[in-house]
């Protein structure tokens, strides 16, 4: 059966790391070497513009021209000629949970447009400490700053759930920017958004007075878009306590203890992977105490 390889991350020899970081990187590189193959028949279906089911239960968006979410996404909401050109240089790719798109310190190969799923961006120290910078939203262009500047990726991008992240090589992407002023403006918009997001994270981690304040702020921000209007705010929270700790600059033990304390004080309730805020004013008070 004829196959086409859609995803093949670089080997360890493609990374330009210091020796002290190599052990930590090798494990990530091995996880990143995941491929998804499709038959020649399935390729013809995809090129015809029809959707198809990939492994991991995803419905592949094969072309930017046929994307059902274009109007909702900053980078994809371009003029028809720009979308046509974008589609011609984009390679649809899917990744399982745990795959790595790129590694901190790696020479930039290009950008990844997040079409579905979630990706966490993190940075690590030489002694293994990790800080999660943010969880990327659908429509974001990952690896953008490194690809434009030519400097190494500043973070590691790990897939949190089955994800489609379409790849554009660096040379094609830079040519695309030179040809389209509209696209260059959109890129500047996202870089600005990333800058302001980084400042918010610095304020949260650096200026918060306690771990309880950091966790309360994290929970409120995470649930901000899930108010059901009936006095209850609930949201699906698939992050582990370890990952939450890495987002707020605390230890896993501290996060576990604080969740237990918040539940004891009836500020929130956790039902499986769903978090329910019972007392929003009580959580907000922790931000000012």
Secondary structure as a PSIPRED ss2 file (coil, helix, strand):
# PSIPRED VFORMAT (PSIPRED V4.0)

   1 X C   1.000  0.000  0.000
   2 X C   1.000  0.000  0.000
   3 X E   0.000  0.000  1.000
   4 X E   0.000  0.000  1.000
   5 X E   0.000  0.000  1.000
   6 X C   1.000  0.000  0.000
   7 X C   1.000  0.000  0.000
   8 X C   1.000  0.000  0.000
   9 X C   1.000  0.000  0.000
  10 X C   1.000  0.000  0.000
  11 X C   1.000  0.000  0.000
  12 X H   0.000  1.000  0.000
  13 X H   0.000  1.000  0.000
  14 X H   0.000  1.000  0.000
  15 X C   1.000  0.000  0.000
  16 X C   1.000  0.000  0.000
  17 X C   1.000  0.000  0.000
  18 X C   1.000  0.000  0.000
  19 X H   0.000  1.000  0.000
  20 X H   0.000  1.000  0.000
  21 X H   0.000  1.000  0.000
  22 X H   0.000  1.000  0.000
  23 X H   0.000  1.000  0.000
  24 X H   0.000  1.000  0.000
  25 X H   0.000  1.000  0.000
  26 X H   0.000  1.000  0.000
  27 X H   0.000  1.000  0.000
  28 X H   0.000  1.000  0.000
  29 X H   0.000  1.000  0.000
  30 X H   0.000  1.000  0.000
  31 X H   0.000  1.000  0.000
  32 X H   0.000  1.000  0.000
  33 X C   1.000  0.000  0.000
  34 X C   1.000  0.000  0.000
  35 X C   1.000  0.000  0.000
  36 X C   1.000  0.000  0.000
  37 X E   0.000  0.000  1.000
  38 X E   0.000  0.000  1.000
  39 X E   0.000  0.000  1.000
  40 X H   0.000  1.000  0.000
  41 X H   0.000  1.000  0.000
  42 X H   0.000  1.000  0.000
  43 X H   0.000  1.000  0.000
  44 X H   0.000  1.000  0.000
  45 X H   0.000  1.000  0.000
  46 X H   0.000  1.000  0.000
  47 X H   0.000  1.000  0.000
  48 X C   1.000  0.000  0.000
  49 X C   1.000  0.000  0.000
  50 X C   1.000  0.000  0.000
  51 X C   1.000  0.000  0.000
  52 X C   1.000  0.000  0.000
  53 X E   0.000  0.000  1.000
  54 X C   1.000  0.000  0.000
  55 X H   0.000  1.000  0.000
  56 X H   0.000  1.000  0.000
  57 X H   0.000  1.000  0.000
  58 X C   1.000  0.000  0.000
  59 X E   0.000  0.000  1.000
  60 X C   1.000  0.000  0.000
  61 X C   1.000  0.000  0.000
  62 X C   1.000  0.000  0.000
  63 X C   1.000  0.000  0.000
  64 X H   0.000  1.000  0.000
  65 X H   0.000  1.000  0.000
  66 X H   0.000  1.000  0.000
  67 X C   1.000  0.000  0.000
  68 X C   1.000  0.000  0.000
  69 X C   1.000  0.000  0.000
  70 X H   0.000  1.000  0.000
  71 X H   0.000  1.000  0.000
  72 X H   0.000  1.000  0.000
  73 X C   1.000  0.000  0.000
  74 X C   1.000  0.000  0.000
  75 X C   1.000  0.000  0.000
  76 X C   1.000  0.000  0.000
  77 X C   1.000  0.000  0.000
  78 X C   1.000  0.000  0.000
  79 X C   1.000  0.000  0.000
  80 X H   0.000  1.000  0.000
  81 X H   0.000  1.000  0.000
  82 X H   0.000  1.000  0.000
  83 X H   0.000  1.000  0.000
  84 X H   0.000  1.000  0.000
  85 X H   0.000  1.000  0.000
  86 X H   0.000  1.000  0.000
  87 X H   0.000  1.000  0.000
  88 X H   0.000  1.000  0.000
  89 X C   1.000  0.000  0.000
  90 X C   1.000  0.000  0.000
  91 X E   0.000  0.000  1.000
  92 X C   1.000  0.000  0.000
  93 X C   1.000  0.000  0.000
  94 X E   0.000  0.000  1.000
  95 X E   0.000  0.000  1.000
  96 X C   1.000  0.000  0.000
  97 X C   1.000  0.000  0.000
  98 X C   1.000  0.000  0.000
  99 X C   1.000  0.000  0.000
 100 X E   0.000  0.000  1.000
 101 X E   0.000  0.000  1.000
 102 X E   0.000  0.000  1.000
 103 X C   1.000  0.000  0.000
 104 X C   1.000  0.000  0.000
 105 X C   1.000  0.000  0.000
 106 X C   1.000  0.000  0.000
 107 X C   1.000  0.000  0.000
 108 X C   1.000  0.000  0.000
 109 X C   1.000  0.000  0.000
 110 X E   0.000  0.000  1.000
 111 X E   0.000  0.000  1.000
 112 X E   0.000  0.000  1.000
 113 X E   0.000  0.000  1.000
 114 X E   0.000  0.000  1.000
 115 X E   0.000  0.000  1.000
 116 X E   0.000  0.000  1.000
 117 X C   1.000  0.000  0.000
 118 X C   1.000  0.000  0.000
 119 X E   0.000  0.000  1.000
 120 X E   0.000  0.000  1.000
 121 X E   0.000  0.000  1.000
 122 X E   0.000  0.000  1.000
 123 X E   0.000  0.000  1.000
 124 X E   0.000  0.000  1.000
 125 X C   1.000  0.000  0.000
 126 X C   1.000  0.000  0.000
 127 X C   1.000  0.000  0.000
 128 X C   1.000  0.000  0.000
 129 X C   1.000  0.000  0.000
 130 X E   0.000  0.000  1.000
 131 X E   0.000  0.000  1.000
 132 X E   0.000  0.000  1.000
 133 X E   0.000  0.000  1.000
 134 X E   0.000  0.000  1.000
 135 X E   0.000  0.000  1.000
 136 X E   0.000  0.000  1.000
 137 X C   1.000  0.000  0.000
 138 X C   1.000  0.000  0.000
 139 X C   1.000  0.000  0.000
 140 X C   1.000  0.000  0.000
 141 X E   0.000  0.000  1.000
 142 X E   0.000  0.000  1.000
 143 X C   1.000  0.000  0.000
 144 X H   0.000  1.000  0.000
 145 X H   0.000  1.000  0.000
 146 X H   0.000  1.000  0.000
 147 X H   0.000  1.000  0.000
 148 X H   0.000  1.000  0.000
 149 X H   0.000  1.000  0.000
 150 X C   1.000  0.000  0.000
 151 X C   1.000  0.000  0.000
 152 X C   1.000  0.000  0.000
 153 X C   1.000  0.000  0.000
 154 X C   1.000  0.000  0.000
 155 X C   1.000  0.000  0.000
 156 X E   0.000  0.000  1.000
 157 X E   0.000  0.000  1.000
 158 X E   0.000  0.000  1.000
 159 X E   0.000  0.000  1.000
 160 X C   1.000  0.000  0.000
 161 X C   1.000  0.000  0.000
 162 X C   1.000  0.000  0.000
 163 X E   0.000  0.000  1.000
 164 X E   0.000  0.000  1.000
 165 X E   0.000  0.000  1.000
 166 X E   0.000  0.000  1.000
 167 X E   0.000  0.000  1.000
 168 X E   0.000  0.000  1.000
 169 X E   0.000  0.000  1.000
 170 X H   0.000  1.000  0.000
 171 X H   0.000  1.000  0.000
 172 X H   0.000  1.000  0.000
 173 X H   0.000  1.000  0.000
 174 X H   0.000  1.000  0.000
 175 X H   0.000  1.000  0.000
 176 X H   0.000  1.000  0.000
 177 X H   0.000  1.000  0.000
 178 X H   0.000  1.000  0.000
 179 X H   0.000  1.000  0.000
 180 X C   1.000  0.000  0.000
 181 X H   0.000  1.000  0.000
 182 X H   0.000  1.000  0.000
 183 X H   0.000  1.000  0.000
 184 X H   0.000  1.000  0.000
 185 X H   0.000  1.000  0.000
 186 X H   0.000  1.000  0.000
 187 X H   0.000  1.000  0.000
 188 X H   0.000  1.000  0.000
 189 X H   0.000  1.000  0.000
 190 X H   0.000  1.000  0.000
 191 X H   0.000  1.000  0.000
 192 X H   0.000  1.000  0.000
 193 X H   0.000  1.000  0.000
 194 X H   0.000  1.000  0.000
 195 X H   0.000  1.000  0.000
 196 X H   0.000  1.000  0.000
 197 X H   0.000  1.000  0.000
 198 X H   0.000  1.000  0.000
 199 X H   0.000  1.000  0.000
 200 X H   0.000  1.000  0.000
 201 X H   0.000  1.000  0.000
 202 X H   0.000  1.000  0.000
 203 X H   0.000  1.000  0.000
 204 X H   0.000  1.000  0.000
 205 X H   0.000  1.000  0.000
 206 X H   0.000  1.000  0.000
 207 X H   0.000  1.000  0.000
 208 X C   1.000  0.000  0.000
 209 X C   1.000  0.000  0.000
 210 X C   1.000  0.000  0.000
 211 X H   0.000  1.000  0.000
 212 X H   0.000  1.000  0.000
 213 X H   0.000  1.000  0.000
 214 X H   0.000  1.000  0.000
 215 X H   0.000  1.000  0.000
 216 X H   0.000  1.000  0.000
 217 X H   0.000  1.000  0.000
 218 X H   0.000  1.000  0.000
 219 X H   0.000  1.000  0.000
 220 X H   0.000  1.000  0.000
 221 X H   0.000  1.000  0.000
 222 X H   0.000  1.000  0.000
 223 X H   0.000  1.000  0.000
 224 X C   1.000  0.000  0.000
 225 X C   1.000  0.000  0.000
 226 X C   1.000  0.000  0.000
 227 X E   0.000  0.000  1.000
 228 X C   1.000  0.000  0.000
 229 X C   1.000  0.000  0.000
 230 X C   1.000  0.000  0.000
 231 X C   1.000  0.000  0.000
 232 X C   1.000  0.000  0.000
 233 X E   0.000  0.000  1.000
 234 X E   0.000  0.000  1.000
 235 X E   0.000  0.000  1.000
 236 X E   0.000  0.000  1.000
 237 X C   1.000  0.000  0.000
 238 X C   1.000  0.000  0.000
 239 X C   1.000  0.000  0.000
 240 X C   1.000  0.000  0.000
 241 X H   0.000  1.000  0.000
 242 X H   0.000  1.000  0.000
 243 X H   0.000  1.000  0.000
 244 X H   0.000  1.000  0.000
 245 X H   0.000  1.000  0.000
 246 X H   0.000  1.000  0.000
 247 X H   0.000  1.000  0.000
 248 X H   0.000  1.000  0.000
 249 X C   1.000  0.000  0.000
 250 X C   1.000  0.000  0.000
 251 X C   1.000  0.000  0.000
 252 X H   0.000  1.000  0.000
 253 X H   0.000  1.000  0.000
 254 X H   0.000  1.000  0.000
 255 X H   0.000  1.000  0.000
 256 X H   0.000  1.000  0.000
 257 X H   0.000  1.000  0.000
 258 X H   0.000  1.000  0.000
 259 X H   0.000  1.000  0.000
 260 X H   0.000  1.000  0.000
 261 X H   0.000  1.000  0.000
 262 X H   0.000  1.000  0.000
 263 X H   0.000  1.000  0.000
 264 X H   0.000  1.000  0.000
 265 X C   1.000  0.000  0.000
 266 X C   1.000  0.000  0.000
 267 X C   1.000  0.000  0.000
 268 X E   0.000  0.000  1.000
 269 X E   0.000  0.000  1.000
 270 X E   0.000  0.000  1.000
 271 X E   0.000  0.000  1.000
 272 X C   1.000  0.000  0.000
 273 X C   1.000  0.000  0.000
 274 X E   0.000  0.000  1.000
 275 X E   0.000  0.000  1.000
 276 X E   0.000  0.000  1.000
 277 X E   0.000  0.000  1.000
 278 X C   1.000  0.000  0.000
 279 X C   1.000  0.000  0.000
 280 X H   0.000  1.000  0.000
 281 X H   0.000  1.000  0.000
 282 X H   0.000  1.000  0.000
 283 X H   0.000  1.000  0.000
 284 X H   0.000  1.000  0.000
 285 X H   0.000  1.000  0.000
 286 X H   0.000  1.000  0.000
 287 X C   1.000  0.000  0.000
 288 X C   1.000  0.000  0.000
 289 X C   1.000  0.000  0.000
